[in-house]
Amino acid sequence: MLAKILALSIFIIMFALIISEKFERHFITLGCGLATIVLVFGVSMRSMSAFLETLNVRNIFTVGFWYETASSSESSSGINWATILFLAGMMIMVEGMALAGFFRWLCMTIAKAVHYKVIPIFLTFMVMSFVLAMFIDSITVILFLAAVTVELAQLLKFNPIPMILSEIFCANLGGSATMCGDPPNIIIGTSLGYTFTDFVTNTGLMAILSLVVVVVFFYFCYRKQLSHPAEHADELAAKLSPKSAITNKRAFIISCIIFVCAISMLITHAKTGLTVAFIGVFIALVTLLTAGKSIGTILKRVDYKTLLFFIGLFVVVGGLEQTGILELIAMFIGKISGGNMYLMIAIIIWISAIASAFVDNIPFAATMIPVIKTLSATTGADLSVLAWTLAIGTDIGGSATPIGASANVVGTSIAAREGHPISWKKYCMASVPATIIVILISMVCIYLRYL
Amino acid sequence: MSKQLIISLGREFGSGGHVVAKLLAEHYQIPLYDHNLLKDIASEHHVDAEDLKKYDEHPRNLLLSRTVNGFSNSPEENVAHMQFDFLRKLSAKGESFVIVGRCAETILKDNPNMISIFVLGDMEQKIARTMECNNISREAAIKMIEHHNKTRKHYHNHYCETKWGDSRNYELSINSSRIGIRETANIVAQYIDTRRNISEPDNMLRG
C-alpha cells in the first residue's frame, strides 16, 4: 500500500512540476524517476527485480530488440529503449535535413507551384503539414512551416494566423496516421508490437478521412480572412527562390536519399523484421557518416532534453505499473463500462482527448498503455481496437488548445514573435470544433469497422 | 546628446513615476518609451499595435501557458520578449532614451550608460493621486493600486532574477511622496548628471 501511495504521489508531483515549469521538464522526470527507484522500488518494495524490469537494459542486448521474426513486442514495463533510440535516430536525420535546407526548399517549391496565391498555399500547406508529420516530428514540421508562412504573409500581405492554426492541426492529425508520427504512437507501437503498416491501415485511414473533412472545415472558417489577391508574383519568385533555400547541394541530395530510405524501411519493417530501434540507429549512423564537417553541428542540435525526459518518464510510469495502480484504473474503466465495448471506446477516446488537450499527451499515453493491456486481458476486449482508440484520442485531443501539443506551442510562439499573438479564444475558436469533429469521425469509424 | 544616456525607470502605481520619466525625457530631450514602444515594434512587423497592447506588461498565465524548447504559447511572454529585443537593439545602436518599466534595468544592465531609477510612494499619497487622476472613489483607488502593483511585480519577477522594487536592483530608489513629483525629477536629474560626470575616466581619477 505504501508503495502505491508513493508511486502515485511521485506521479502527481511530476505532473504538477511539469505544468508549473519551475524546472526544465527532463530534470523533473529524471528527478521523479530517481525518487521512484529509491522510494518505491528500494525503500518500500525492496524489489531488485522491479528495479531491473523498469530499467529494462537487458532487453537491448536481445536479438528481438533489433530484429524480430514474428510480431513480438518490447516489454511495456519500464524504459522503452526502442522509442528512445528511434526518436534519437529520427532527430539526427531531421537535423541533417534541416541543415541542408530541405524543409525551407519544400515550402518554397510548393508556394511557387501554386503561383503564390493565398488560398492554394493555405490548402497545399495543410496537406504538406499532414504528410510531413506522418514521418517527422510535428515540432520540426511546424517550426519550418510557420516560419515560411509568416514570411509569405509579410510579402503577400495576408494574416498568417489562420494558416498557422490550420497547419498545426493538420500536423497533429498527420502524426496520428503513422507509428512514427507522434511519440504516443511510437510508444504504443513498440510496447504492444504493432507495425508501421498496422498504424497506417487503422489510424491512418481515420486520419486521411478526417483530413478531407478538416480541410473543408478550415477553408470555410478562414476563407474570408485569406481571400486576398497575391500581387507581384514575379518579384516574389525572385525573393523566395526554392534554390536559395538549399545551403549545401551535396548534403541536400544525401538527406533526401536518407529520408526516402527511412520511409521505405518503416513501411516495410513488418516484412523485413527490422525493428524501429534498428531503423533509428541505422538512419542516425548513415546521417552522421555522410555529414562530413557538419557532424558536430547535427549532434549539438539533437534534442537530448526530450530523450532524457522520456527516460525519466518511463521510470515513473514503471513505478505505477509495478505497484499495480494502473490495474486499478483499468478495472475501474471495465466496471463503469460493464464490459460494453461501445462504452469502453467512448470512455477511452474522450478521456484521452480531453486529458491531452490540457496535459502532455506523452506521459498520458505511456500511463494508459498498461491500462488498456489490463483492460483487454480482464474484459476480453480486442487490444488493437483499444490501442487505435488510445492513439487517436491522445494524438487528436492535443490539437484543441494552444498547450495541448508541442507543435501548438511552437506554432503560436512563432506567430507571436512576428507580431501576431494568438490568444486562447482565437486558437480554440476553430480548433475545438475541428477536434470534436475528428474525434467523432474516428469514433464512428471504430464502431463501424471493429464492432 | 553626445554620450548615450538610457534612463530605466521602474515605478509603483500612483507614485507619479511616469510623470517623472516624462520630465526627465523633456529635460534631456530624449525619447520616452512606455507602452508606445509597441507602436514602433508593430510598425516594424507591419501589424496593428492594438493587437499587442492588451498583453503589455502582463505576467503569463501559469495554467494556460506552456514552454517547449524555448517557445512559449503565452502572448504576454512573447510580447514581453519582443519589447526586450527591441530595447536591446536600441541600446546596441547607441540611442538615448527613457524607458518606463519593462524590466529595462535588468535587460540593459550590461550597458554602462544605463542608469536605473525606482520611484515609490507612500500609500496615502498614492491613493490621493489615483483618486484624482482617475476620478474614482478611495476603495476603487486602493483596488487599482493593488492590482497594478501586483501585476507589475509578477511580470518583473518572472523575467528577472532580482525582485521588483528591491533597492539593490536600482542605482537610486526615491520616494516621490516626500518631496513631490517635480522635485523628485530634479533630484533624479542631479543624480544622473553627477553619475554621468563621474563616469568619465578623468573625473573618476580626480574623485
Interface residues (C-beta under 8 A of the other chain):
Chain A: I19 S20 E21 I139 Q154 K157 D303 K305 P402 I403 S406 N408 V409 V410 T412 S413 I414 A416 R417 E418 G419 H420 P421 I422 S423 W424
Chain B: I41 A42 E44 H45 H46 V47 D51 L52 Y55 L62 L63 L64 S65 R66 T67 V68 N69 F71 S72 N73 P75 N78 V79 H81 M82
